[in-house]
Amino acid sequence: QVQLVESGGGLVQVGGSLRLSCTASGGTLSRYTMAWFRQVPGQERRFVAAIKPTSSNPVYANSVKGRFTMSRDRAKSTVYLQMNSLKPAATAAYYCGAGSVISSSMASHNAYAHWGQGTQVTVSS
């Protein structure tokens, strides 16, 4: 059974930084595409970043390119999302997802079968 546990959310001022972590149960990172999505109440879960299991190059939503960086530590079975130059629009619950996802579907939340519980990020102005 795939288990994903996010951490690292919190309250940060505009322009600040946060690093989110998602620790997965054993074997998940080598088997599944890993992704970060974010969601605000009343809206659909939206793509942030993702990385395929055999790739070293994450893909990003246009809105976060140049400011967010997704990385992976296989030894720790953990993926990270480093978020810099945060804006109020980044305020959301951030979710880690895992799934067997084809490239054309990486930005679709429906493509991911497994999710963590989410971690809240609030950017204050």
Sequence and secondary structure as in RCSB ss.txt:
>XXXX:A:sequence
QVQLVESGGGLVQVGGSLRLSCTASGGTLSRYTMAWFRQVPGQERRFVAAIKPTSSNPVYANSVKGRFTMSRDRA
KSTVYLQMNSLKPAATAAYYCGAGSVISSSMASHNAYAHWGQGTQVTVSS
>XXXX:A:secstr
   EEEE  EEEETT  EEEEEEE TTHHHHSEEEEEEE TTS  EEEEEE TT S  EE TTTTTTEEEEEETT
TTEEEEEE S  GGG EEEEEEEE   GGGTT GGG  EE   EEEEEE 
